[in-house]
């Protein structure tokens, strides 16, 4: 099973928390952590922008990514939200087992 961690930034702490809760409730994620504020500098529409944001770290399985991305886009206020996934190559076996148990396909197909 492929485990992933997904990163999402959003400009509002309450919205970040709402996204985190909804993803876990929908069993698209086993865990979502909100960190921040963070300060972002980026280029948008040809200008350099600075903003305060919150980051959501989401743990799930790779098979859930398409639905997870769709759900985030439905809830996210940005025109182009940052949604980036990284494969988890190594980790505490008990933690990875917990991810698989809670959101793996086997659990949701019962």
Secondary structure, 3 states (H helix, E strand, C coil): CCEEEEEEEECCHHHHHHHHHHHHHCCCCCEEEEEEEEEEEEEECCEEEEEEEEEEEEEEEHHHHHHHHHHHHHHCCCCCCCEEEEEECCCCHHHHHHHHHHHCHHHHCC
